[in-house]
Amino acid sequence: MSKNKITVIYGHDIENMVIRLCEENNLASLIPNNVQVGLKPNFVVAKPASQGATTHIEILEGIIKYLHQNKITDINIMESAWIGASTSDTFKVSGATRLAEKYRVKLTDLKQDKKINLEGIDVCCTAVECGFLINLPVLKGHCQTHMTCALKNMKGCIPDTEKRAFHTKGLHEPIGHLGQILKPHFTIVDGICGDLTFEEGGNPLPMDRLISGFDSVQIDSYVCQLMGLAVSDVAYIKIAESYGAGTSHIDSSTVVELNEPKDEKIPNSNRNFQKFDQYINQDSACSACYGSLIFALSHMDKSRLYAYNKKINIGQGFINKNIDGIGIGNCCSDCTSYVKGCPPTATTIRYHLEEKLK
């Protein structure tokens, strides 16, 4: 099993998508005998996952089912909500309390945990001592660091006093250092509907995908591509790499897509989407492709878009249609120019649009 492989799956059946990712990566064979498996979701605030801030409970349930099928039963869901929030409240709202009772797994509020100092950073003992740590972050934006995903999710494994210290130090340096100190053994990223702009949620952007991998630095680098960001835009990624936490290198062999997004669902409009309506001509666009376009547009110079007198085409309704204009994704291959991919990344879309709209 290559530890430099990122696996992506698209769809809506979250629980079974998770099980397939675990099977694809032969996860059970990597877990030592008689160790506790720690599940670290993102339950930073007491809001349902549908609002784009927290991990879908179906992801945890899928992992627990997979582990139980493989006779692995010592499982601990662990989290520390952000400063000022109650972890027990986030457990209840997310469904983790119910899930722990249903499957008889442990539920640990890391705010109440003992701490150990590792290389100058206080870390919660339960996260350090579990034999196999599975990271379950949400792919979403962040007001201070542009994005938050695999590396930053480990910040929930430090006590509140250390969280305050991280902010005093500017977040990036300590997050990068923590990436080397506390390395998850496996990560599944919740890319179902993370909020594009704000870590607290409220403007979910449907992207209908899960992403798995073993290297947090590499995963976050890939997520930058999905969001239309350069790795250099998120300083802690390169800092983590410099500490030896992983690699930011991604090539054509790194990412394995288990399927293609075929859903003809038109994403629901909210205030994040509405401001881009004037630029988009959509016909049966799947949410995975549409989400990539929204990410790309959000990071572009809007003056170029204003000057473009046509709309950007996207969706399965444009298959085999000759269109004078720009198309997004393989469904729009008969447009005058189009961005290859099913779906393409936001970075690919952004570069294509910026080149064509010069």
Phi, psi and omega per residue, in radians:
M1 nan 2.111 3.120
S2 -1.304 2.242 3.107
K3 -1.435 -0.010 3.082
N4 -1.899 0.481 3.104
K5 -1.851 2.340 3.010
I6 -1.923 2.234 -3.103
T7 -1.975 2.314 -3.097
V8 -2.130 2.410 3.056
I9 -2.365 2.453 -3.101
Y10 -1.947 2.640 3.068
G11 2.561 -2.928 -3.103
H12 -2.126 -0.322 -3.123
D13 -1.430 1.345 -2.923
I14 -1.019 -0.810 -3.077
E15 -1.022 -0.834 -3.135
N16 -1.277 -0.492 3.037
M17 -1.092 -0.740 3.113
V18 -1.088 -0.813 -3.134
I19 -1.040 -0.703 3.130
R20 -1.148 -0.696 3.094
L21 -1.082 -0.730 3.112
C22 -1.102 -0.742 3.125
E23 -1.171 -0.742 -3.134
E24 -1.039 -0.631 -3.138
N25 -1.641 0.088 3.105
N26 0.876 0.844 -2.953
L27 -1.074 -0.728 -3.075
A28 -1.007 -0.608 -3.114
S29 -1.230 -0.296 -3.108
L30 -1.593 -0.189 -3.074
I31 -1.599 2.088 -3.137
P32 -1.070 2.740 3.100
N33 -1.183 2.528 2.981
N34 1.037 0.666 3.031
V35 -2.079 2.766 3.066
Q36 -1.497 2.378 3.063
V37 -1.697 2.119 3.108
G38 -1.694 2.331 3.073
L39 -1.928 2.074 -3.114
K40 -1.984 1.602 3.093
P41 -1.395 -3.074 2.958
N42 -1.928 1.641 3.043
F43 -2.001 0.945 -3.027
V44 -1.145 -0.476 -3.068
V45 -2.538 2.708 -3.087
A46 -1.429 1.302 3.089
K47 -2.392 2.584 3.110
P48 -1.178 2.683 -3.094
A49 -1.069 -0.452 -3.121
S50 -1.091 -0.290 3.128
Q51 -1.545 -0.060 2.984
G52 1.615 0.172 -3.095
A53 -1.929 -0.433 -2.958
T54 -2.196 2.806 -3.096
T55 -1.233 2.364 3.074
H56 -1.133 2.304 -3.101
I57 -1.143 -0.414 3.102
E58 -1.100 -0.468 3.092
I59 -1.160 -0.804 3.112
L60 -1.125 -0.701 -3.126
E61 -1.145 -0.683 3.104
G62 -1.083 -0.749 3.119
I63 -1.133 -0.782 -3.127
I64 -1.070 -0.759 3.101
K65 -1.054 -0.785 3.133
Y66 -1.066 -0.807 -3.127
L67 -1.111 -0.751 3.113
H68 -1.094 -0.686 3.096
Q69 -1.045 -0.496 3.136
N70 -1.765 0.351 3.047
K71 1.052 0.592 3.038
I72 -1.906 1.938 -2.971
T73 -2.111 -0.202 3.122
D74 -1.487 1.618 -2.996
I75 -2.216 2.408 -3.102
N76 -2.317 2.016 3.020
I77 -1.469 2.134 -3.049
M78 -2.271 2.471 3.127
E79 -2.879 2.737 2.989
S80 -2.341 1.940 3.128
A81 -1.092 2.886 -3.089
W82 -1.179 2.911 -3.051
I83 -0.998 2.257 3.133
G84 1.648 -0.221 3.128
A85 -1.800 2.676 3.132
S86 -1.618 2.130 3.103
T87 -1.120 -0.659 3.131
S88 -1.079 -0.619 3.075
D89 -1.155 -0.720 3.133
T90 -1.165 -0.621 3.075
F91 -1.080 -0.742 -3.112
K92 -1.178 -0.854 -3.076
V93 -1.156 -0.657 -3.121
S94 -1.245 -0.415 -3.046
G95 1.740 0.019 -3.101
A96 -1.164 -0.627 3.123
T97 -1.069 -0.828 3.101
R98 -1.075 -0.748 -3.096
L99 -1.116 -0.738 3.138
A100 -1.096 -0.683 3.108
E101 -1.194 -0.724 -3.089
K102 -1.096 -0.750 -3.045
Y103 -1.833 0.053 3.117
R104 0.981 0.855 3.058
V105 -1.905 2.794 -3.109
K106 -1.308 2.716 3.117
L107 -2.390 1.997 -3.028
T108 -2.081 2.128 3.007
D109 -1.467 1.871 -3.065
L110 -1.203 -0.238 3.020
K111 -1.098 -0.456 -3.123
Q112 -1.690 0.092 -3.007
D113 -1.490 2.756 2.975
K114 -1.262 2.815 -3.115
K115 -2.197 2.738 3.061
I116 -2.337 2.453 -3.138
N117 -1.614 2.117 3.135
L118 -2.152 1.985 3.123
E119 0.939 0.670 3.071
G120 1.547 0.028 3.132
I121 -2.084 2.243 3.057
D122 -1.346 2.224 -3.111
V123 -2.231 2.512 3.136
C124 -1.179 2.312 -3.025
C125 -1.070 -0.696 -3.080
T126 -1.037 -0.679 3.134
A127 -1.196 -0.633 -3.125
V128 -1.273 -0.674 -2.966
E129 -1.514 -0.295 3.118
C130 -1.142 2.542 -3.010
G131 -1.354 -0.365 -3.130
F132 -2.617 1.972 -3.043
L133 -1.808 2.158 3.117
I134 -1.922 2.116 -3.088
N135 -1.635 2.296 -3.070
L136 -2.251 1.160 -3.094
P137 -1.385 2.939 3.027
V138 -1.840 2.365 3.032
L139 -1.366 1.945 -3.099
K140 -2.763 2.937 3.089
G141 -1.395 2.953 3.120
H142 -2.587 2.405 -3.025
C143 -1.189 -0.405 -3.103
Q144 -1.882 -0.554 -3.041
T145 -2.026 0.188 3.140
H146 1.283 -0.797 3.095
M147 -2.508 2.790 3.028
T148 -2.448 2.318 -3.138
C149 -2.692 -2.115 -2.942
A150 -1.134 -0.924 -3.068
L151 -1.120 -0.819 -3.050
K152 -1.235 -0.425 3.133
N153 -1.109 -0.398 3.101
M154 -1.212 -0.223 3.088
K155 -1.097 -0.363 3.049
G156 -1.292 -0.020 3.116
C157 -1.839 0.314 3.070
I158 -2.141 2.671 -3.131
P159 -1.202 2.847 -3.086
D160 -1.039 -0.623 3.118
T161 -1.063 -0.656 3.130
E162 -1.303 -0.601 3.072
K163 -1.022 -0.761 3.113
R164 -1.074 -0.716 3.134
A165 -1.114 -0.652 3.103
F166 -1.017 -0.773 -3.123
H167 -1.181 -0.637 3.089
T168 -1.078 -0.606 -3.119
K169 -1.506 -0.005 3.087
G170 1.610 0.211 3.041
L171 1.210 -0.930 -2.944
H172 -1.087 -0.866 -3.120
E173 -1.067 -0.888 -3.130
P174 -1.190 -0.583 3.084
I175 -1.116 -0.745 3.101
G176 -1.081 -0.721 3.122
H177 -1.158 -0.754 3.127
L178 -1.054 -0.557 3.108
G179 -1.046 -0.493 3.097
Q180 -1.509 -0.552 -3.100
I181 -1.311 -0.745 -3.063
L182 -2.167 1.670 -3.097
K183 -1.770 2.034 3.018
P184 -1.093 2.611 3.108
H185 -1.416 -0.423 -3.119
F186 -2.747 2.588 -3.123
T187 -2.347 2.362 2.935
I188 -2.117 2.067 -3.118
V189 -1.556 2.261 3.054
D190 -1.445 1.735 3.093
G191 -1.912 0.551 -3.097
I192 -1.282 -0.879 -3.100
C193 -2.795 0.828 3.136
G194 -1.114 2.656 3.116
D195 -1.292 2.258 -3.091
L196 -1.151 -0.575 -2.886
T197 -2.039 -0.372 -2.898
F198 -2.538 2.236 -3.074
E199 -1.158 -0.286 -3.129
E200 -1.550 -0.066 3.090
G201 1.403 -3.130 3.138
G202 2.135 -0.412 3.100
N203 -2.262 1.174 -3.077
P204 -1.136 2.458 3.118
L205 -2.016 1.856 -3.120
P206 -1.071 2.160 3.041
M207 -2.248 -0.222 2.921
D208 0.871 0.939 3.119
R209 -2.611 2.707 2.960
L210 -2.136 2.562 -3.085
I211 -2.267 2.268 3.125
S212 -2.170 2.700 3.103
G213 -3.092 3.120 -3.070
F214 -1.966 -0.249 -3.029
D215 -2.038 1.934 -3.074
S216 -1.130 -0.620 3.127
V217 -1.133 -0.777 -3.134
Q218 -1.168 -0.704 3.109
I219 -1.069 -0.813 -3.133
D220 -1.147 -0.578 3.075
S221 -1.139 -0.712 3.092
Y222 -1.153 -0.714 3.116
V223 -1.082 -0.614 3.047
C224 -1.011 -0.742 3.091
Q225 -1.052 -0.742 -3.129
L226 -1.112 -0.573 -3.061
M227 -1.611 -0.053 -3.122
G228 1.370 0.389 3.124
L229 -1.825 2.659 2.925
A230 -1.468 2.605 3.101
V231 -0.984 -0.599 3.138
S232 -1.165 -0.304 3.089
D233 -1.227 -0.369 -3.113
V234 -2.054 1.561 -2.915
A235 -1.012 -0.570 -3.045
Y236 -1.183 -0.307 3.124
I237 -1.160 -0.889 3.135
K238 -1.199 -0.556 3.078
I239 -1.115 -0.785 3.099
A240 -1.056 -0.730 3.115
E241 -1.073 -0.714 -3.137
S242 -1.134 -0.477 3.088
Y243 -1.410 -0.134 -3.117
G244 1.581 0.349 -3.104
A245 -1.353 -0.284 -3.119
G246 2.838 -2.929 -3.115
T247 -2.104 2.524 3.066
S248 -1.623 -0.002 -3.086
H249 -1.263 2.294 3.068
I250 -2.379 2.283 3.056
D251 -2.277 -3.004 -3.022
S252 -1.123 -0.358 -3.123
S253 -1.626 -0.125 -3.032
T254 -1.253 -0.778 -2.981
V255 -1.717 2.177 3.105
V256 -1.984 2.076 3.105
E257 -1.729 2.139 -3.071
L258 -1.360 -0.360 3.115
N259 -2.750 -3.085 3.078
E260 -2.069 2.582 3.098
P261 -1.272 2.029 -3.112
K262 -1.992 0.032 -3.084
D263 -1.177 2.347 3.129
E264 -1.699 0.313 3.115
K265 -1.158 2.281 3.028
I266 -1.544 2.136 -3.078
P267 -1.012 2.464 3.065
N268 -1.146 2.481 -3.137
S269 -1.448 2.442 2.935
N270 -2.428 -3.022 -3.009
R271 -1.178 -0.408 3.050
N272 -1.182 -0.703 -3.098
F273 -1.341 -0.671 -2.970
Q274 -1.026 -0.600 -3.114
K275 -1.227 -0.226 3.109
F276 -1.774 -0.088 -3.080
D277 -0.977 -0.628 -3.079
Q278 -1.145 -0.296 -3.107
Y279 -1.738 -0.187 -2.893
I280 -2.067 2.343 2.978
N281 -1.947 1.777 -2.995
Q282 -1.887 2.362 3.047
D283 -2.486 1.795 3.118
S284 1.017 0.769 3.099
A285 -1.349 2.367 3.044
C286 -1.360 2.690 -3.029
S287 -1.166 -0.518 -3.134
A288 -1.121 -0.787 -3.138
C289 -1.268 -0.746 -3.131
Y290 -1.092 -0.715 3.111
G291 -1.064 -0.703 3.105
S292 -1.085 -0.691 3.117
L293 -1.133 -0.739 3.128
I294 -1.086 -0.764 3.082
F295 -1.002 -0.806 -3.101
A296 -1.097 -0.816 -3.115
L297 -1.101 -0.582 -3.094
S298 -1.169 -0.371 -3.106
H299 -1.866 0.152 -3.108
M300 -1.700 2.802 3.001
D301 -1.270 1.953 -3.028
K302 -1.175 -0.352 -3.139
S303 -1.104 -0.570 3.105
R304 -1.193 -0.668 3.130
L305 -1.186 -0.683 3.117
Y306 -1.056 -0.633 -3.080
A307 -1.347 -0.289 -3.119
Y308 -1.423 2.134 -2.996
N309 -1.605 0.198 3.050
K310 -2.174 2.859 3.063
K311 -1.615 2.702 3.105
I312 -1.467 2.214 -3.026
N313 -1.600 2.439 3.126
I314 -2.707 2.407 3.046
G315 2.252 2.784 -3.110
Q316 -1.218 -0.265 3.093
G317 -1.199 -0.165 -3.131
F318 -1.772 0.111 3.113
I319 -1.066 2.271 3.111
N320 1.115 0.392 3.086
K321 -1.945 2.209 3.095
N322 -1.382 1.979 -3.063
I323 -2.135 2.290 3.057
D324 -1.450 1.688 -3.115
G325 2.768 -2.954 -3.081
I326 -1.686 2.351 3.094
G327 -2.063 2.681 -3.141
I328 -2.020 2.098 3.089
G329 1.594 2.886 -3.075
N330 -1.081 -0.448 3.122
C331 -1.104 -0.370 -3.094
C332 -1.869 0.528 -3.055
S333 -1.178 -0.267 3.118
D334 -1.657 0.141 2.987
C335 -1.275 2.848 3.136
T336 -0.936 -0.741 2.986
S337 -2.471 2.592 -3.135
Y338 -2.584 2.789 3.109
V339 -1.686 2.067 -3.130
K340 -1.200 2.630 3.058
G341 2.307 2.666 3.122
C342 -2.496 1.338 -0.013
P343 -1.625 2.784 2.979
P344 -1.306 2.779 3.071
T345 -1.377 2.794 3.115
A346 -1.106 -0.599 3.118
T347 -1.112 -0.763 3.106
T348 -1.075 -0.767 3.127
I349 -1.097 -0.808 -3.098
R350 -1.047 -0.831 -3.131
Y351 -1.095 -0.701 -3.139
H352 -1.124 -0.821 -3.115
L353 -1.133 -0.749 -3.123
E354 -1.135 -0.576 3.084
E355 -1.238 -0.768 -3.079
K356 -1.289 -0.444 -3.053
L357 -1.772 0.326 3.091
K358 -1.092 nan nan
